[in-house]
Amino acid sequence: MQLFHHTNIIIHVAAGTLALVLGFITAILYKRKRWHVQLGRWFLWMMGLVVATGLIGIFVFQRNSFLLVITLLSGYNCFSGIRAIRLNGAKAKPIDVILPLIVITTGGLYWYSLQSSALYWSALVVYSTLGALWLITCYDLLKNYLSFNFRQKASKYEHAYKMISALSGLSSAFAGTVFPQYHPYSQFLPSVIGFCWILIIFVRLNQETKSRQKQLIKPISAN
């Protein structure tokens, strides 16, 4: 059993490190679509390994249970971010409803367990992570009631938000575990940087949208 535990840790750390490297490169190469898509697939596979080995560590070996929430948030954001760009405004499929319900329920059970256990991580980090988890899953469950045009226009923003959130969540888990002496800063600073990065991407996407609209208007005006 000890060998299995050590092997699981090695795979988890290796997959997490590769996911971080691939995630940053994928985000930087957003203009090179072919590389962005290919590296994004590898990032998704590595995140899958991180989530799987993380869940094994939590449920089989009873490791730090808060990592369950970060694992859920990062893993779900990664899945949902890919789904956002694939659906491109289309209505959600059954998997897009079932999975967030499972994630919400698991997050709720973890919140309930907090009432009778001590916090290893900062309360600010724990509750903000739970809040982010519920916010994103509730949005995914309710967005079907929004118009197709809104969902389609929001799909790129949604993809960017969720994928960078997955990357920053992974970074928080890494920094918080590797640098415990710098708690709580090592726990929440990666998320703060990730949020700033998301804002920059949103501004860029908005400018690109306006630029495309101007290019479409020019031929019409000329006629």
C-alpha positions in Angstrom: 0.0 0.0 0.0 2.9 2.3 0.8 4.4 1.8 -2.6 1.0 2.6 -4.2 0.8 5.8 -2.1 4.3 6.9 -3.2 3.6 6.1 -6.8 0.4 8.1 -6.7 2.3 11.1 -5.2 5.0 10.9 -7.9 2.3 10.7 -10.7 0.4 13.6 -9.1 3.4 15.9 -8.8 4.7 15.0 -12.3 1.3 15.6 -13.9 0.8 18.8 -11.9 4.1 20.2 -12.9 3.5 19.3 -16.6 0.0 20.8 -16.4 1.4 24.0 -15.1 4.1 24.3 -17.8 1.6 23.3 -20.6 -1.1 25.6 -19.2 1.2 28.7 -19.3 2.6 27.9 -22.7 -1.0 27.3 -24.1 -2.2 30.6 -22.7 0.8 32.5 -24.1 0.4 30.9 -27.6 -3.3 31.9 -27.8 -2.7 33.5 -31.3 -1.3 30.3 -32.7 -4.5 28.3 -32.9 -2.9 24.9 -33.9 -0.4 25.0 -31.1 -3.0 26.4 -28.7 -5.4 23.6 -29.4 -2.8 20.8 -29.3 -1.1 22.0 -26.1 -4.6 22.6 -24.6 -5.4 18.9 -25.2 -2.2 17.8 -23.4 -3.0 20.3 -20.6 -6.5 18.7 -20.3 -5.0 15.2 -20.1 -2.5 16.2 -17.4 -5.3 18.0 -15.4 -7.3 14.7 -15.6 -4.3 12.9 -14.1 -4.0 15.5 -11.4 -7.7 15.2 -10.5 -7.6 11.4 -10.5 -4.5 11.1 -8.4 -5.7 13.9 -6.1 -9.0 12.1 -5.5 -7.1 8.9 -4.8 -4.9 10.7 -2.3 -7.9 12.2 -0.5 -10.3 9.3 -0.4 -7.8 6.3 -0.2 -5.0 7.8 1.8 -6.9 10.4 3.8 -4.7 13.4 2.8 -5.6 17.1 3.3 -9.3 17.2 2.5 -9.2 20.9 1.4 -7.3 19.8 -1.7 -10.5 18.1 -2.7 -12.1 21.5 -3.2 -9.2 22.9 -5.2 -9.1 19.7 -7.2 -12.8 20.0 -7.9 -12.6 23.7 -8.8 -9.6 23.3 -11.1 -10.8 20.1 -12.7 -14.3 21.3 -13.2 -13.2 24.7 -14.6 -10.9 22.8 -17.0 -13.8 20.6 -18.2 -16.3 23.4 -18.3 -13.9 25.7 -20.1 -13.5 23.2 -22.9 -17.2 22.6 -23.1 -17.9 26.3 -23.4 -15.8 26.6 -26.5 -17.1 23.3 -28.0 -20.8 24.2 -27.4 -20.3 27.8 -28.6 -23.6 28.9 -27.3 -25.5 25.7 -27.9 -27.7 24.3 -25.1 -26.1 22.1 -22.5 -26.0 18.4 -22.8 -26.9 16.0 -19.9 -23.2 15.8 -18.9 -23.2 19.6 -18.5 -26.0 19.3 -16.0 -25.1 16.2 -14.1 -21.4 17.1 -13.4 -22.0 20.5 -11.9 -24.7 19.0 -9.7 -22.2 16.4 -8.4 -19.6 19.1 -7.8 -22.1 21.4 -6.0 -23.1 18.5 -3.8 -19.5 17.5 -3.0 -18.7 21.1 -2.2 -21.7 21.3 0.1 -20.7 18.1 2.0 -17.2 19.6 2.4 -18.6 22.8 3.8 -20.8 20.8 6.2 -17.7 18.9 7.4 -15.9 22.2 8.2 -18.3 22.8 11.0 -16.6 20.0 13.0 -13.0 20.2 11.8 -10.0 22.5 12.0 -8.8 24.5 9.0 -5.3 23.7 7.7 -5.5 26.3 5.0 -6.5 30.0 5.5 -10.2 30.6 6.1 -10.1 33.3 3.4 -8.8 30.7 0.9 -11.2 28.0 1.9 -14.4 30.0 1.7 -13.4 32.0 -1.4 -12.6 28.7 -3.1 -16.0 27.2 -2.1 -17.7 30.5 -3.3 -16.0 30.3 -6.7 -16.9 26.7 -7.0 -20.6 27.3 -6.3 -20.6 30.5 -8.5 -19.3 28.8 -11.6 -21.4 25.7 -11.2 -24.6 27.7 -10.6 -23.9 29.8 -13.7 -23.4 26.6 -15.8 -26.8 25.3 -14.6 -28.6 28.5 -15.2 -27.1 29.7 -18.5 -29.5 27.6 -20.6 -32.1 30.2 -19.7 -30.1 32.9 -21.3 -30.4 33.7 -25.0 -28.4 31.9 -27.6 -26.8 35.1 -28.8 -25.6 35.9 -25.2 -24.2 32.4 -24.7 -22.4 32.5 -28.0 -20.9 35.9 -27.4 -19.9 34.9 -23.9 -18.3 31.5 -24.9 -14.8 32.9 -25.5 -14.9 34.9 -22.3 -16.2 31.9 -20.4 -13.4 29.7 -21.9 -10.7 32.2 -21.0 -12.1 32.7 -17.4 -12.4 29.0 -16.7 -9.1 27.8 -18.2 -7.1 30.6 -16.4 -9.0 29.8 -13.2 -8.1 26.2 -13.6 -4.4 27.2 -14.1 -4.4 29.6 -11.1 -6.1 27.0 -8.9 -3.5 24.5 -9.8 -0.8 27.1 -9.1 -2.4 27.9 -5.7 -2.4 24.2 -4.8 1.2 23.9 -5.8 2.4 27.0 -4.0 0.4 26.4 -0.9 1.7 22.8 -0.6 5.3 23.5 -1.5 5.7 26.8 0.5 3.6 26.3 3.7 5.9 28.7 5.6 4.5 31.5 3.5 0.8 30.8 4.2 -1.6 32.4 3.5 0.1 34.4 0.7 1.4 31.3 -1.1 -2.2 30.1 -1.1 -4.1 33.1 -2.5 -1.5 35.1 -4.5 -1.6 32.8 -7.5 -5.4 33.3 -7.6 -5.1 37.1 -7.4 -2.6 37.0 -10.3 -4.9 34.7 -12.2 -7.8 37.1 -11.7 -5.7 40.1 -13.0 -4.7 38.0 -16.0 -8.4 37.2 -16.7 -9.2 40.9 -16.6 -6.4 41.6 -19.2 -7.7 38.9 -21.4 -11.3 40.2 -21.2 -10.1 43.7 -22.2 -8.2 42.2 -25.2 -11.2 40.1 -26.3 -13.5 43.1 -26.1 -11.1 45.2 -28.2 -10.8 42.4 -30.8 -14.7 42.1 -30.9 -15.0 45.9 -31.5 -12.2 45.7 -34.2 -14.1 43.0 -36.1 -17.3 44.9 -35.9 -15.7 48.0 -37.4 -14.3 45.9 -40.2 -17.7 44.5 -41.0 -19.3 48.0 -40.9 -16.8 49.5 -43.3 -17.8 47.5 -46.5 -21.5 48.2 -45.7 -20.8 52.0 -45.4 -18.8 51.9 -48.7 -21.7 50.4 -50.5 
